[in-house]
Amino acid sequence: MAPDRHPGGGCVIMDRQESTSRDVLSVSQWFRRLPLRLQFMMAFVAQTLVVVFAVLGLMYSTGEDAMADASKQFRTDLSERIRNEVSTYVGDVEAILALNTHLFDRGQLSLEDPRAAIRVFWKQMTVHPSVSYVSVGTADGQFFGVKRMPDGRLEQRFSAPETGGALQAWTLDDQGSPRRLVGSIPDYDPRIRPWYLTGVQTAHVAWTEILSDFSTPGELAIGPVTPIKRGDEILGVLTADIRLGGLSHYLKSLDLGE
C-alpha cells in the first residue's frame, strides 16, 4: 500500500523525517552556542542523572527481591518454630506412653494393681502439664486413669466390677490418692471406645483420630495408644492424650514474632 501524500505530492513520512532532522540540528547548534563551561556541566548532569536512575532502578528491583526473600524466610522460620513447639508439646505424651509401656512390660506396673498405676500416672502428670489424660482399658472391660480438668486439677477415673461397671470420677489429694467421689457414668465399657479399637489393631504405637472426650462432652483430644501384651495376648490398651484446646492455648501463648 502506498503511503499517504500531501495534495502537492510530498510524502508525509519523508516530511516527518526531515522535520526531525532539522529539530536535532537546531538543538545541536543551540548547544554549541552555549559557553563551554555550561556545556560541560549539562553533559555531566545528564550523565549523572542516567547513573542515578539506573541505580534507583536496580535498588527498586533488588529491594523487591529482598522483600520477597525476607517474607519467604519469615514464613519458613515461623513454620519451623511452630513445628518445633508442637513437637515439644506432643513429645510429653509420647515419652509418657513409652515409659509406661516399659513399666508394664517389666512388671513394675500391673493391671492387677490399678491403684498403684494411678499414683504413677498422677506423678507423671504433675510434671507434664501438657498431658491431659493417662489411662488404661483392659481386655476384661476395666478402666483406670488420671484426667486433667479444664481448671488444671487432676482427677481419677476408675471403672471395675466393684463400681458396677460405672465410670467414677474422684478428686485426688496431694499424694495422688482418691479423696471424694464427684461423678459417675453408668455402664462404661472401654473396649468399644475408638481409642481402644485403634490400640488393639496396632502392633506398636498409633495415634488416634481426634476424639470427643467421653466424660467431658465438647472437649477434643488426640494421643498415642499402644497395646499391653503378654506374648501374643492383648491384655489392654495404654493411652496418653493431649487436649486440642490446650494445644491451641499453648500456641497462642508463644511469642512467635521473636
Summary of the structure (lengths in Angstrom):
residues: 258
radius of gyration: 39.1
end to end distance: 70.2
largest distance: 121.0
contacts: 694
relative contact order: 0.10
helix: 50%
strand: 23%
